[in-house]
Amino acid sequence: MQMTRNEEPRELFTRFSGNPIICASDFPHNVNAVFNPGATEFEGGTLLLLRVEDRTGLSSLVVATSENGLTDWNIDHSRGMTPHADKVEEQWGVEDPRITRIGDEYYVVYVGYSAFGPLVSLCKTRDFVTWERCGVLQPPEDKDAALFPTTFDGRWALIHRPVPNMPGLGTHMWLSYSPDLTYWGEAQVLIAAQRGSHWDANKIGLGPPPMLTKDGWLICYHAVRTTASGSIYRVGLAMLDRDDPSTVVARSNEWVFGPREPYEQMGDVPGVVFPCGWILRDDGDTVHVYYGGADTVVCVAEASLSKMLQHLRDHSDQLKAPEAEPSGVPVFRDPT
């Protein structure tokens, strides 16, 4: 089944006409919402690792599979991961998984909602039934994290989004390295949120895991625009150097996908498109992007990889670097 291209041709992302593809009503028991799925190819089909929020308010991760990645989803409650309530790092649930395949294993970076705030944790699996928890990678408050599927000079790399505890500093994407997936260091700002009226001002975070392309590592990231009627979560693109992921080659100067449809505008958090997974299909150009709509339902959109790369060539700004004004409040200017 193909996407129904009923949107204006200048848009990079085409919503599937059957959206939302998974809703709370698809579950045999009462759940509040299902959203923000990780995604991967698995056993000849598509596997989504869904964030399912029960009416208690706690979230767990549940597996759904489909042969074509669009329809006929099978929700398998025997597979997935429930939070360890007796562990402080998961006391209030597990959320927002990002899946990276490394060899024959699937490494899932997820948010553990601890009693001391959200943090970044790692687990791995071969079948999405049996899980090996690898521990906390980044302490609170940190979110929106994913692994690269390869090492750089013998080191693993993690994109993540810590939150500063001082107001006015903005929330930015960071890059950290590890020799063993346990001890992390060499942290540095990867992409800084801009200021003022920019679409990606003040608060940004990673979407799906980085995707390797002929131009480098393609990054899809979200930004939060605060308006008089609430926040809007939109999506943009960036490109990192193939051999040095700390080098930003290109960055969207405009957003490419934002909430518009009723299932993105009405829900627990209106005005949200929040992707956590994408899959490059066998034709080498079709990308299916799986996202949460309004923190309530699961949706999918289609994009052309070649068109996304061309968009970055045509609509790119250099990375903004933080400087300090006399007031001590950071501003962001081109490094010159």
Secondary structure as GFF3:
##gff-version 3
##sequence-region A 1 336
A	DSSP	beta_strand	13	15	.	.	.	ID=ss1
A	DSSP	three_ten_helix	24	26	.	.	.	ID=ss2
A	DSSP	beta_strand	33	42	.	.	.	ID=ss3
A	DSSP	beta_strand	45	53	.	.	.	ID=ss4
A	DSSP	beta_strand	59	66	.	.	.	ID=ss5
A	DSSP	beta_strand	74	81	.	.	.	ID=ss6
A	DSSP	three_ten_helix	88	90	.	.	.	ID=ss7
A	DSSP	beta_strand	94	102	.	.	.	ID=ss8
A	DSSP	beta_strand	105	114	.	.	.	ID=ss9
A	DSSP	beta_strand	117	125	.	.	.	ID=ss10
A	DSSP	beta_strand	132	138	.	.	.	ID=ss11
A	DSSP	beta_strand	142	147	.	.	.	ID=ss12
A	DSSP	beta_strand	156	162	.	.	.	ID=ss13
A	DSSP	beta_strand	173	178	.	.	.	ID=ss14
A	DSSP	beta_strand	185	191	.	.	.	ID=ss15
A	DSSP	beta_strand	204	206	.	.	.	ID=ss16
A	DSSP	beta_strand	211	213	.	.	.	ID=ss17
A	DSSP	beta_strand	216	227	.	.	.	ID=ss18
A	DSSP	beta_strand	230	240	.	.	.	ID=ss19
A	DSSP	beta_strand	248	251	.	.	.	ID=ss20
A	DSSP	alpha_helix	262	265	.	.	.	ID=ss21
A	DSSP	beta_strand	273	280	.	.	.	ID=ss22
A	DSSP	beta_strand	286	293	.	.	.	ID=ss23
A	DSSP	beta_strand	297	304	.	.	.	ID=ss24
A	DSSP	alpha_helix	305	314	.	.	.	ID=ss25
A	DSSP	beta_strand	321	324	.	.	.	ID=ss26
A	DSSP	beta_strand	330	333	.	.	.	ID=ss27
###
